[in-house]
Amino acid sequence: MGQKYFGRQIEPACSYCRFGSPSPDGRSVLCAKRGVVAPYFSCRSYRYDPLKRRPSPQRALPRYNQSDFDL
């Protein structure tokens, strides 16, 4: 099998399960198997969906000025 997205140490969570979708209030997950559950809950029907993961925000780049590039 190929390499897993986002590393190999992914904790199961309903927020990125195939059967879960975010609730309108954003504080819970609507699961097709279990109903309303917490975002970090997981059950036996958990199936990982890499498209539901949100990447972490990029770090801010340091600011350079012209004197940093002078020899």
Buried (B, 14 or more C-beta within 10 A) or exposed (E): EEEEEEEEEEEEBBBBBBBBEBEEEEEBBBBEBBEEBEBEBBBEBBEBEEEBBEEEEEEEEEEEEEEEEEE
